[in-house]
Amino acid sequence: MRWFIDAEIIPLEPILDEIPQSEWTQVKRYLQDQVRAQGLWGAFLDPKLGGPGFGQLKLALMSEIIGRCMISMTVFGVQAPDSGNMELLAHGGTEAQKERWLWPNFRGEISSAFALTEPFHAGADPTVIGTTAVKDGDQWVINGHKWFITNASVADIVLVVAETNPEGRPHHHASVFVIPAYTPGMEIVRDIGTMAHPDVEYGQYGNHAEIVFRDCHVSDDHLIGRPGDGFVLAQQRLGGGRVHHAMRWLGQAQRALDILCERAVSRESHGRLLAQHQMVQDYVALSHMEIQAARLLTFQTAWKMDRYGAEAVRADLGMIKAHVSKVVLAVLDRTIQVCGALGYSSDLPVEAWYRSTRFGPIGDGPDEVHKSVLARTILKGYKPVTGWPSEHIPSRRPAAEAKWAQLRVAAGVGA
């Protein structure tokens, strides 16, 4: 994987934006065929779901390599939001739905989007949804407003989360529907300019769209699972995805550190190399320590997930997401600082990485929510005490004296 990405994909980075889409589609398929030949395509799915079943620890290692060049995600068939959507369809779809949407998505024949976030409800609270789906015979009528929906303007299908069972709030009120592109009543209003792409060009992969649903009708066979299963199904697409996100970020962070270090041993300032300045040495050491610590934390979470399942590591998954999103931005920022004007310029890729990665602490649940869940989980392991804390030294003294007297006798002191 490392050789393939470094030799076949990374060299294209300087001209990727200039390659005609029709030509890139053909070349991408050629590269994907090589990945398939190595048995590495769509590696995130279990064997029973059509994948190789590598497990989260091996997937973490793979994701770190893929993170060296994010376009590699599409070449290896693990790009978001498709990978998460496929997991959702694999877990909740009927055989007919899998044949219609999952397997074409898995083979790379169609692409998908996932529409949950709304402009007038906090994205940090997915239990509150304004978009509704009302049953009308064998049809569902969807009305609502979604925004920041990745790839919606180019997707062949959009998985939409809408409220169907208000009485089931907060966790059994929503459902997931598959809406094919160009379905009447689903309007892709625009692709939203972002920090990464302020002058956005409509209809490009990686864009984030605003969608309005006005009496959008879909038949009953477009509902995934049962009415009210939406929240549970949505969780299916998040667990492993957080491990993969974290490791891709760390792959990017390591590549940024490589740029920093190369600059440090090449550039002179005030009569000596940047690498000889203690402040730069601190940047190098701190970045390396943070990356390695974050790697091990993520590997441990992946190992625990393989061993105990996603539900058992829910707090751990939030922890690595919140921690690693900060680590990668810190390393990118130090790299820009050491490279100076060159780092701030678009002559190096770091400034573009920083702009796109800045969404990390916001997307997939803001870091503040993950840290809150982690803290609550940790605090459940503690019981309140009355009076002095359990480590209060004067209060512990009588027990200490009794223990010492016991040990003196047992050891034969003074006998």
C-alpha positions as a Markdown table, in Angstrom:
| # | Residue | x | y | z |
|---|---|---|---|---|
| 1 | Met | 0.0 | 0.0 | 0.0 |
| 2 | Arg | 2.8 | 2.4 | 0.9 |
| 3 | Trp | 4.7 | 1.8 | -2.3 |
| 4 | Phe | 1.5 | 2.0 | -4.4 |
| 5 | Ile | 0.4 | 5.4 | -2.9 |
| 6 | Asp | 3.8 | 6.9 | -2.9 |
| 7 | Ala | 4.6 | 5.8 | -6.4 |
| 8 | Glu | 1.3 | 6.0 | -8.2 |
| 9 | Ile | -0.9 | 8.5 | -6.5 |
| 10 | Ile | 1.1 | 11.1 | -4.6 |
| 11 | Pro | 3.1 | 12.1 | -7.8 |
| 12 | Leu | -0.2 | 13.3 | -9.3 |
| 13 | Glu | -1.0 | 15.8 | -6.5 |
| 14 | Pro | 0.4 | 19.0 | -8.3 |
| 15 | Ile | -1.9 | 18.5 | -11.2 |
| 16 | Leu | -5.0 | 16.7 | -9.8 |
| 17 | Asp | -7.2 | 19.8 | -10.1 |
| 18 | Glu | -6.2 | 20.1 | -13.8 |
| 19 | Ile | -7.0 | 16.6 | -14.9 |
| 20 | Pro | -10.2 | 16.3 | -17.0 |
| 21 | Gln | -12.9 | 14.4 | -15.0 |
| 22 | Ser | -13.5 | 11.9 | -17.8 |
| 23 | Glu | -9.8 | 11.0 | -18.0 |
| 24 | Trp | -9.5 | 10.8 | -14.2 |
| 25 | Thr | -12.5 | 8.5 | -14.0 |
| 26 | Gln | -10.8 | 6.1 | -16.4 |
| 27 | Val | -7.4 | 6.3 | -14.7 |
| 28 | Lys | -9.0 | 5.9 | -11.3 |
| 29 | Arg | -10.7 | 2.7 | -12.4 |
| 30 | Tyr | -7.4 | 1.4 | -13.6 |
| 31 | Leu | -5.8 | 2.1 | -10.2 |
| 32 | Gln | -8.8 | 0.6 | -8.4 |
| 33 | Asp | -8.4 | -2.6 | -10.5 |
| 34 | Gln | -4.9 | -2.9 | -9.1 |
| 35 | Val | -6.2 | -2.5 | -5.6 |
| 36 | Arg | -8.8 | -5.2 | -6.2 |
| 37 | Ala | -6.1 | -7.5 | -7.5 |
| 38 | Gln | -4.3 | -7.2 | -4.2 |
| 39 | Gly | -7.4 | -8.0 | -2.2 |
| 40 | Leu | -7.5 | -4.5 | -0.6 |
| 41 | Trp | -10.7 | -3.1 | -2.1 |
| 42 | Gly | -13.4 | -2.0 | 0.4 |
| 43 | Ala | -11.5 | -3.5 | 3.3 |
| 44 | Phe | -13.8 | -2.0 | 6.0 |
| 45 | Leu | -16.6 | -4.5 | 5.4 |
| 46 | Asp | -16.7 | -7.8 | 7.3 |
| 47 | Pro | -16.7 | -11.1 | 5.2 |
| 48 | Lys | -20.4 | -11.6 | 5.8 |
| 49 | Leu | -21.0 | -8.2 | 4.4 |
| 50 | Gly | -18.9 | -8.7 | 1.3 |
| 51 | Gly | -15.5 | -7.5 | 2.5 |
| 52 | Pro | -12.2 | -9.2 | 3.4 |
| 53 | Gly | -12.7 | -8.8 | 7.2 |
| 54 | Phe | -9.4 | -7.4 | 8.2 |
| 55 | Gly | -10.5 | -6.1 | 11.6 |
| 56 | Gln | -10.1 | -2.6 | 13.0 |
| 57 | Leu | -6.5 | -2.9 | 14.0 |
| 58 | Lys | -5.3 | -3.8 | 10.5 |
| 59 | Leu | -7.7 | -1.2 | 9.0 |
| 60 | Ala | -6.1 | 1.4 | 11.3 |
| 61 | Leu | -2.7 | 0.6 | 9.9 |
| 62 | Met | -4.1 | 0.8 | 6.3 |
| 63 | Ser | -5.9 | 4.1 | 7.1 |
| 64 | Glu | -2.6 | 5.6 | 8.3 |
| 65 | Ile | -1.0 | 4.9 | 4.9 |
| 66 | Ile | -4.1 | 6.1 | 3.0 |
| 67 | Gly | -3.9 | 9.4 | 5.0 |
| 68 | Arg | -0.6 | 10.2 | 3.3 |
| 69 | Cys | -2.7 | 11.2 | 0.3 |
| 70 | Met | -6.4 | 11.6 | 0.9 |
| 71 | Ile | -7.4 | 11.0 | -2.7 |
| 72 | Ser | -6.2 | 7.4 | -2.0 |
| 73 | Met | -9.5 | 6.8 | -0.2 |
| 74 | Thr | -11.4 | 6.6 | -3.5 |
| 75 | Val | -8.8 | 4.4 | -5.1 |
| 76 | Phe | -9.1 | 1.9 | -2.2 |
| 77 | Gly | -12.9 | 2.2 | -2.0 |
| 78 | Val | -13.0 | 3.5 | 1.6 |
| 79 | Gln | -14.0 | 7.1 | 0.9 |
| 80 | Ala | -16.5 | 8.9 | 3.2 |
| 81 | Pro | -19.4 | 9.1 | 3.1 |
| 82 | Asp | -19.7 | 6.0 | 0.9 |
| 83 | Ser | -18.0 | 3.6 | 3.3 |
| 84 | Gly | -20.3 | 4.6 | 6.2 |
| 85 | Asn | -23.3 | 4.4 | 3.9 |
| 86 | Met | -22.3 | 0.9 | 2.8 |
| 87 | Glu | -22.0 | -0.2 | 6.4 |
| 88 | Leu | -25.5 | 1.1 | 7.1 |
| 89 | Leu | -27.0 | -0.6 | 4.1 |
| 90 | Ala | -25.1 | -3.8 | 4.9 |
| 91 | His | -26.6 | -3.9 | 8.5 |
| 92 | Gly | -30.1 | -2.6 | 7.8 |
| 93 | Gly | -30.9 | -3.2 | 4.1 |
| 94 | Thr | -33.0 | -6.0 | 2.7 |
| 95 | Glu | -31.4 | -8.3 | 0.1 |
| 96 | Ala | -33.3 | -6.4 | -2.6 |
| 97 | Gln | -32.0 | -3.1 | -1.3 |
| 98 | Lys | -28.5 | -4.4 | -1.1 |
| 99 | Glu | -28.7 | -5.5 | -4.7 |
| 100 | Arg | -30.0 | -2.2 | -5.8 |
| 101 | Trp | -27.7 | 0.1 | -3.8 |
| 102 | Leu | -25.1 | -1.5 | -1.6 |
| 103 | Trp | -23.3 | -3.7 | -4.1 |
| 104 | Pro | -23.2 | -1.1 | -6.9 |
| 105 | Asn | -21.8 | 1.4 | -4.3 |
| 106 | Phe | -19.3 | -1.3 | -3.1 |
| 107 | Arg | -18.1 | -1.9 | -6.7 |
| 108 | Gly | -17.7 | 1.8 | -7.3 |
| 109 | Glu | -20.4 | 2.0 | -9.9 |
| 110 | Ile | -22.4 | 4.6 | -8.0 |
| 111 | Ser | -21.7 | 7.1 | -5.2 |
| 112 | Ser | -23.7 | 8.2 | -2.2 |
| 113 | Ala | -24.3 | 10.9 | 0.3 |
| 114 | Phe | -25.6 | 11.0 | 3.9 |
| 115 | Ala | -28.1 | 13.8 | 4.8 |
| 116 | Leu | -28.4 | 14.3 | 8.6 |
| 117 | Thr | -27.2 | 17.8 | 9.4 |
| 118 | Glu | -29.7 | 20.7 | 9.2 |
| 119 | Pro | -29.2 | 24.5 | 9.2 |
| 120 | Phe | -31.6 | 25.4 | 12.0 |
| 121 | His | -30.9 | 22.5 | 14.4 |
| 122 | Ala | -27.5 | 21.9 | 16.2 |
| 123 | Gly | -25.5 | 19.3 | 14.3 |
| 124 | Ala | -24.1 | 18.2 | 17.7 |
| 125 | Asp | -27.6 | 16.9 | 18.7 |
| 126 | Pro | -28.8 | 14.4 | 16.1 |
| 127 | Thr | -31.8 | 13.5 | 18.3 |
| 128 | Val | -33.5 | 16.8 | 17.1 |
| 129 | Ile | -34.5 | 16.6 | 13.4 |
| 130 | Gly | -36.8 | 19.0 | 11.5 |
| 131 | Thr | -37.1 | 17.0 | 8.3 |
| 132 | Thr | -40.2 | 14.8 | 8.3 |
| 133 | Ala | -41.4 | 11.8 | 6.4 |
| 134 | Val | -45.2 | 11.1 | 6.5 |
| 135 | Lys | -46.7 | 7.9 | 5.3 |
| 136 | Asp | -49.2 | 8.2 | 2.4 |
| 137 | Gly | -50.4 | 4.8 | 1.3 |
| 138 | Asp | -47.3 | 2.9 | 0.0 |
| 139 | Gln | -45.4 | 6.2 | -0.3 |
| 140 | Trp | -43.5 | 8.4 | 2.1 |
| 141 | Val | -43.7 | 12.2 | 1.6 |
| 142 | Ile | -40.5 | 14.0 | 2.8 |
| 143 | Asn | -40.2 | 17.7 | 3.6 |
| 144 | Gly | -37.3 | 19.5 | 5.2 |
| 145 | His | -34.0 | 21.2 | 4.9 |
| 146 | Lys | -30.5 | 19.7 | 5.0 |
| 147 | Trp | -27.2 | 21.3 | 4.6 |
| 148 | Phe | -23.4 | 20.5 | 4.5 |
| 149 | Ile | -24.2 | 17.2 | 2.9 |
| 150 | Thr | -20.9 | 15.9 | 1.5 |
| 151 | Asn | -21.0 | 14.9 | -2.2 |
| 152 | Ala | -24.8 | 15.4 | -2.5 |
| 153 | Ser | -24.4 | 17.3 | -5.7 |
| 154 | Val | -22.6 | 14.4 | -7.4 |
| 155 | Ala | -24.1 | 11.4 | -5.6 |
| 156 | Asp | -26.3 | 8.9 | -7.3 |
| 157 | Ile | -28.3 | 8.3 | -4.1 |
| 158 | Val | -28.7 | 10.3 | -0.9 |
| 159 | Leu | -29.4 | 8.6 | 2.4 |
| 160 | Val | -31.8 | 11.0 | 4.2 |
| 161 | Val | -32.6 | 10.9 | 8.0 |
| 162 | Ala | -36.1 | 12.1 | 8.6 |
| 163 | Glu | -38.5 | 12.0 | 11.5 |
| 164 | Thr | -41.3 | 9.4 | 11.1 |
| 165 | Asn | -42.2 | 8.6 | 14.7 |
| 166 | Pro | -42.3 | 11.8 | 16.8 |
| 167 | Glu | -43.6 | 9.8 | 19.8 |
| 168 | Gly | -40.3 | 7.9 | 19.8 |
| 169 | Arg | -38.1 | 10.8 | 20.7 |
| 170 | Pro | -35.2 | 11.1 | 21.4 |
| 171 | His | -33.7 | 7.8 | 20.0 |
| 172 | His | -36.6 | 6.1 | 18.1 |
| 173 | His | -38.2 | 8.8 | 16.2 |
| 174 | Ala | -36.2 | 9.0 | 12.9 |
| 175 | Ser | -35.8 | 6.8 | 9.9 |
| 176 | Val | -33.3 | 6.5 | 7.0 |
| 177 | Phe | -34.6 | 6.7 | 3.4 |
| 178 | Val | -32.7 | 6.2 | 0.1 |
| 179 | Ile | -33.4 | 9.0 | -2.3 |
| 180 | Pro | -32.1 | 8.6 | -5.9 |
| 181 | Ala | -30.6 | 11.7 | -7.6 |
| 182 | Tyr | -33.1 | 13.8 | -9.5 |
| 183 | Thr | -36.1 | 12.5 | -7.5 |
| 184 | Pro | -38.8 | 15.2 | -7.9 |
| 185 | Gly | -39.1 | 17.2 | -4.7 |
| 186 | Met | -35.4 | 16.9 | -3.8 |
| 187 | Glu | -33.6 | 20.1 | -4.8 |
| 188 | Ile | -29.8 | 20.5 | -4.5 |
| 189 | Val | -29.8 | 24.2 | -3.8 |
| 190 | Arg | -26.0 | 24.8 | -4.0 |
| 191 | Asp | -22.6 | 23.6 | -2.9 |
| 192 | Ile | -21.5 | 25.7 | 0.1 |
| 193 | Gly | -18.2 | 27.6 | 0.1 |
| 194 | Thr | -15.9 | 26.5 | 2.9 |
| 195 | Met | -12.6 | 27.3 | 4.5 |
| 196 | Ala | -11.0 | 24.6 | 2.3 |
| 197 | His | -12.8 | 25.7 | -0.9 |
| 198 | Pro | -14.1 | 29.3 | -0.6 |
| 199 | Asp | -14.7 | 29.6 | -4.3 |
| 200 | Val | -16.5 | 26.3 | -4.7 |
| 201 | Glu | -17.3 | 24.9 | -8.1 |
| 202 | Tyr | -20.7 | 23.2 | -8.1 |
| 203 | Gly | -20.7 | 19.4 | -8.7 |
| 204 | Gln | -17.2 | 18.5 | -7.5 |
| 205 | Tyr | -16.4 | 15.5 | -5.2 |
| 206 | Gly | -15.7 | 16.6 | -1.7 |
| 207 | Asn | -18.2 | 19.5 | -1.9 |
| 208 | His | -20.9 | 20.0 | 0.8 |
| 209 | Ala | -24.4 | 20.8 | -0.5 |
| 210 | Glu | -27.6 | 22.4 | 0.8 |
| 211 | Ile | -30.7 | 20.4 | 0.0 |
| 212 | Val | -34.4 | 21.3 | 0.3 |
| 213 | Phe | -37.1 | 18.6 | 0.2 |
| 214 | Arg | -40.6 | 19.7 | -0.9 |
| 215 | Asp | -43.2 | 17.0 | -1.0 |
| 216 | Cys | -40.5 | 14.5 | -2.1 |
| 217 | His | -42.2 | 11.1 | -2.7 |
| 218 | Val | -40.5 | 7.8 | -2.4 |
| 219 | Ser | -42.0 | 4.3 | -2.2 |
| 220 | Asp | -41.9 | 2.2 | 0.9 |
| 221 | Asp | -39.1 | 0.0 | -0.4 |
| 222 | His | -36.8 | 3.1 | 0.0 |
| 223 | Leu | -37.0 | 2.9 | 3.8 |
| 224 | Ile | -34.0 | 1.2 | 5.4 |
| 225 | Gly | -35.0 | -1.0 | 8.3 |
| 226 | Arg | -38.2 | -0.2 | 10.3 |
| 227 | Pro | -39.7 | 3.2 | 11.0 |
| 228 | Gly | -37.8 | 4.6 | 14.0 |
| 229 | Asp | -34.6 | 2.7 | 13.4 |
| 230 | Gly | -32.7 | 5.7 | 12.0 |
| 231 | Phe | -30.7 | 6.5 | 15.1 |
| 232 | Val | -29.5 | 3.0 | 15.6 |
| 233 | Leu | -28.6 | 2.6 | 11.9 |
| 234 | Ala | -26.7 | 5.8 | 11.9 |
| 235 | Gln | -24.5 | 4.6 | 14.7 |
| 236 | Gln | -23.5 | 1.6 | 12.5 |
| 237 | Arg | -21.7 | 3.9 | 10.2 |
| 238 | Leu | -19.7 | 5.8 | 12.9 |
| 239 | Gly | -17.8 | 3.4 | 15.0 |
| 240 | Gly | -15.0 | 2.1 | 12.8 |
| 241 | Gly | -15.1 | 5.3 | 10.8 |
| 242 | Arg | -13.7 | 7.2 | 13.8 |
| 243 | Val | -10.7 | 4.9 | 13.9 |
| 244 | His | -10.2 | 5.3 | 10.2 |
| 245 | His | -10.5 | 9.1 | 10.4 |
| 246 | Ala | -8.0 | 9.3 | 13.2 |
| 247 | Met | -5.4 | 7.2 | 11.5 |
| 248 | Arg | -5.8 | 9.0 | 8.2 |
| 249 | Trp | -5.2 | 12.3 | 10.0 |
| 250 | Leu | -2.1 | 10.8 | 11.6 |
| 251 | Gly | -0.8 | 9.7 | 8.2 |
| 252 | Gln | -1.2 | 13.3 | 7.1 |
| 253 | Ala | 0.4 | 14.6 | 10.3 |
| 254 | Gln | 3.5 | 12.4 | 9.8 |
| 255 | Arg | 3.8 | 13.6 | 6.2 |
| 256 | Ala | 3.6 | 17.2 | 7.4 |
| 257 | Leu | 6.3 | 16.4 | 10.0 |
| 258 | Asp | 8.5 | 15.0 | 7.3 |
| 259 | Ile | 8.2 | 18.3 | 5.5 |
| 260 | Leu | 9.0 | 20.2 | 8.7 |
| 261 | Cys | 12.1 | 18.1 | 9.3 |
| 262 | Glu | 13.4 | 18.3 | 5.8 |
| 263 | Arg | 13.1 | 22.1 | 5.9 |
| 264 | Ala | 14.8 | 22.2 | 9.3 |
| 265 | Val | 17.9 | 20.4 | 8.1 |
| 266 | Ser | 18.0 | 22.4 | 4.8 |
| 267 | Arg | 17.4 | 26.0 | 5.8 |
| 268 | Glu | 19.8 | 28.3 | 7.6 |
| 269 | Ser | 18.8 | 31.2 | 9.9 |
| 270 | His | 21.1 | 33.4 | 12.0 |
| 271 | Gly | 24.2 | 31.5 | 11.0 |
| 272 | Arg | 22.9 | 27.9 | 11.7 |
| 273 | Leu | 20.4 | 25.4 | 10.5 |
| 274 | Leu | 16.9 | 25.7 | 11.7 |
| 275 | Ala | 17.4 | 22.2 | 13.1 |
| 276 | Gln | 20.0 | 23.6 | 15.5 |
| 277 | His | 17.6 | 26.1 | 17.0 |
| 278 | Gln | 16.1 | 24.8 | 20.2 |
| 279 | Met | 12.6 | 26.1 | 19.4 |
| 280 | Val | 12.5 | 24.2 | 16.2 |
| 281 | Gln | 13.9 | 21.1 | 18.0 |
| 282 | Asp | 11.0 | 21.5 | 20.4 |
| 283 | Tyr | 8.5 | 21.5 | 17.5 |
| 284 | Val | 10.1 | 18.3 | 16.1 |
| 285 | Ala | 10.2 | 16.5 | 19.4 |
| 286 | Leu | 6.7 | 17.6 | 20.5 |
| 287 | Ser | 5.2 | 16.7 | 17.1 |
| 288 | His | 6.8 | 13.3 | 17.0 |
| 289 | Met | 5.7 | 12.5 | 20.6 |
| 290 | Glu | 2.1 | 13.6 | 19.9 |
| 291 | Ile | 1.9 | 11.5 | 16.8 |
| 292 | Gln | 3.3 | 8.4 | 18.4 |
| 293 | Ala | 1.1 | 8.7 | 21.5 |
| 294 | Ala | -2.0 | 9.3 | 19.3 |
| 295 | Arg | -1.1 | 6.3 | 17.2 |
| 296 | Leu | -0.9 | 4.0 | 20.2 |
| 297 | Leu | -4.1 | 5.4 | 21.6 |
| 298 | Thr | -5.9 | 4.7 | 18.4 |
| 299 | Phe | -4.3 | 1.2 | 17.9 |
| 300 | Gln | -5.5 | 0.3 | 21.4 |
| 301 | Thr | -9.0 | 1.5 | 20.6 |
| 302 | Ala | -9.0 | -0.5 | 17.4 |
| 303 | Trp | -7.8 | -3.6 | 19.2 |
| 304 | Lys | -10.4 | -3.2 | 21.9 |
| 305 | Met | -13.1 | -2.8 | 19.2 |
| 306 | Asp | -12.0 | -6.0 | 17.5 |
| 307 | Arg | -12.1 | -7.8 | 20.9 |
| 308 | Tyr | -15.2 | -6.4 | 22.6 |
| 309 | Gly | -17.2 | -4.7 | 19.9 |
| 310 | Ala | -18.1 | -1.0 | 19.1 |
| 311 | Glu | -20.5 | -0.5 | 21.9 |
| 312 | Ala | -17.9 | -1.4 | 24.5 |
| 313 | Val | -15.5 | 1.3 | 23.2 |
| 314 | Arg | -18.0 | 4.1 | 22.5 |
| 315 | Ala | -16.2 | 6.5 | 24.8 |
| 316 | Asp | -12.8 | 5.4 | 23.4 |
| 317 | Leu | -13.9 | 6.2 | 19.9 |
| 318 | Gly | -14.9 | 9.7 | 20.9 |
| 319 | Met | -11.6 | 10.1 | 22.7 |
| 320 | Ile | -9.4 | 9.3 | 19.8 |
| 321 | Lys | -11.5 | 11.5 | 17.5 |
| 322 | Ala | -11.3 | 14.5 | 19.7 |
| 323 | His | -7.6 | 13.9 | 20.6 |
| 324 | Val | -6.2 | 13.2 | 17.1 |
| 325 | Ser | -8.1 | 16.1 | 15.5 |
| 326 | Lys | -6.2 | 18.4 | 17.7 |
| 327 | Val | -2.8 | 16.7 | 17.2 |
| 328 | Val | -2.9 | 16.8 | 13.4 |
| 329 | Leu | -3.8 | 20.5 | 13.4 |
| 330 | Ala | -1.0 | 21.3 | 15.9 |
| 331 | Val | 1.5 | 19.4 | 13.7 |
| 332 | Leu | 0.3 | 21.2 | 10.6 |
| 333 | Asp | 0.5 | 24.5 | 12.3 |
| 334 | Arg | 4.1 | 23.9 | 13.4 |
| 335 | Thr | 5.0 | 22.8 | 9.9 |
| 336 | Ile | 3.6 | 26.0 | 8.5 |
| 337 | Gln | 5.5 | 28.0 | 11.1 |
| 338 | Val | 8.9 | 26.4 | 10.5 |
| 339 | Cys | 8.5 | 26.7 | 6.7 |
| 340 | Gly | 7.5 | 30.4 | 7.1 |
| 341 | Ala | 6.2 | 32.1 | 4.0 |
| 342 | Leu | 6.7 | 29.0 | 2.0 |
| 343 | Gly | 4.5 | 27.0 | 4.4 |
| 344 | Tyr | 1.8 | 29.7 | 4.3 |
| 345 | Ser | 1.9 | 29.7 | 0.5 |
| 346 | Ser | 0.2 | 27.2 | -1.8 |
| 347 | Asp | 3.6 | 26.1 | -3.1 |
| 348 | Leu | 3.5 | 23.5 | -0.3 |
| 349 | Pro | 0.5 | 21.3 | 0.3 |
| 350 | Val | 0.4 | 22.0 | 4.1 |
| 351 | Glu | -1.8 | 25.1 | 4.0 |
| 352 | Ala | -4.4 | 23.3 | 2.0 |
| 353 | Trp | -4.2 | 20.3 | 4.4 |
| 354 | Tyr | -4.7 | 22.7 | 7.3 |
| 355 | Arg | -7.8 | 24.4 | 5.7 |
| 356 | Ser | -9.5 | 21.1 | 5.0 |
| 357 | Thr | -8.5 | 19.4 | 8.2 |
| 358 | Arg | -9.8 | 22.3 | 10.3 |
| 359 | Phe | -13.2 | 20.8 | 9.9 |
| 360 | Gly | -12.0 | 17.7 | 11.9 |
| 361 | Pro | -12.9 | 19.1 | 15.4 |
| 362 | Ile | -16.4 | 20.0 | 14.1 |
| 363 | Gly | -17.4 | 17.1 | 11.8 |
| 364 | Asp | -18.6 | 13.7 | 13.0 |
| 365 | Gly | -19.8 | 15.2 | 16.2 |
| 366 | Pro | -17.9 | 18.2 | 17.7 |
| 367 | Asp | -15.0 | 17.4 | 19.9 |
| 368 | Glu | -16.8 | 19.0 | 22.9 |
| 369 | Val | -19.5 | 16.4 | 22.7 |
| 370 | His | -17.1 | 13.5 | 22.5 |
| 371 | Lys | -15.1 | 14.8 | 25.5 |
| 372 | Ser | -18.4 | 15.2 | 27.5 |
| 373 | Val | -19.3 | 11.6 | 26.7 |
| 374 | Leu | -15.9 | 10.5 | 27.7 |
| 375 | Ala | -16.0 | 12.4 | 31.0 |
| 376 | Arg | -19.4 | 11.1 | 31.9 |
| 377 | Thr | -18.2 | 7.5 | 31.2 |
| 378 | Ile | -15.2 | 8.0 | 33.4 |
| 379 | Leu | -17.2 | 9.5 | 36.2 |
| 380 | Lys | -19.6 | 6.6 | 36.3 |
| 381 | Gly | -16.7 | 4.6 | 37.8 |
| 382 | Tyr | -16.6 | 6.7 | 40.9 |
| 383 | Lys | -18.8 | 7.0 | 44.0 |
| 384 | Pro | -19.3 | 10.1 | 46.2 |
| 385 | Val | -17.9 | 10.1 | 49.7 |
| 386 | Thr | -19.2 | 11.9 | 52.7 |
| 387 | Gly | -16.8 | 14.1 | 54.6 |
| 388 | Trp | -13.1 | 13.9 | 53.8 |
| 389 | Pro | -11.8 | 12.6 | 50.5 |
| 390 | Ser | -10.8 | 8.9 | 50.6 |
| 391 | Glu | -7.1 | 9.9 | 50.2 |
| 392 | His | -7.2 | 12.3 | 53.2 |
| 393 | Ile | -4.0 | 11.5 | 55.0 |
| 394 | Pro | -5.0 | 12.3 | 58.7 |
| 395 | Ser | -8.1 | 10.1 | 58.2 |
| 396 | Arg | -6.0 | 7.3 | 56.8 |
| 397 | Arg | -3.6 | 7.3 | 59.7 |
| 398 | Pro | -5.4 | 4.9 | 62.1 |
| 399 | Ala | -5.7 | 2.3 | 59.4 |
| 400 | Ala | -2.0 | 2.8 | 58.5 |
| 401 | Glu | -1.0 | 2.3 | 62.1 |
| 402 | Ala | -3.1 | -0.9 | 62.4 |
| 403 | Lys | -1.6 | -2.3 | 59.2 |
| 404 | Trp | 1.9 | -1.6 | 60.4 |
| 405 | Ala | 1.3 | -3.3 | 63.7 |
| 406 | Gln | -0.1 | -6.4 | 61.8 |
| 407 | Leu | 2.9 | -6.5 | 59.5 |
| 408 | Arg | 5.4 | -6.2 | 62.4 |
| 409 | Val | 3.9 | -9.2 | 64.1 |
| 410 | Ala | 3.8 | -11.2 | 60.8 |
| 411 | Ala | 7.4 | -10.3 | 60.1 |
| 412 | Gly | 8.6 | -11.2 | 63.6 |
| 413 | Val | 9.8 | -7.7 | 64.4 |
| 414 | Gly | 11.0 | -7.5 | 68.0 |
| 415 | Ala | 10.4 | -11.3 | 68.6 |
